[in-house]
Amino acid sequence: MLLELRDRLRHYGPQSVADLQAGLGLSEPVVRDMLQRWIAKGRVARLDGGTTCTRCARQGPCSEAASGCFEIYGWLDEDQTTRLGAPAS
């Protein structure tokens, strides 16, 4: 599962905890545990996510601030520069 999370962040770019949960079909605690493992290895970083995530954008405005909705994480390249922008092709 750790490799699936890695592959998702590398392919699709930065994502919220909520998007990772939905995309991987896992619970929030499991996703957070996997993120912490990659953060400890220096491969994932929490980014400034603003006020919406892609999940909210698809469903309209949030009626409540869901835990993990505004937490955005991104994969770090070999040179430790965050992969921002367009997803990998």
Number of C-alpha atoms within 10 A of each C-alpha: 11 12 10 11 19 17 13 18 21 17 14 17 18 29 25 22 23 24 19 25 19 13 13 14 10 14 13 16 11 12 21 16 12 17 23 15 14 19 17 11 9 14 19 23 20 16 16 10 15 9 11 17 21 14 17 17 10 8 8 10 11 14 7 7 11 11 10 17 22 21 21 21 22 25 28 20 13 9 6 12 12 19 18 13 9 10 13 10 5
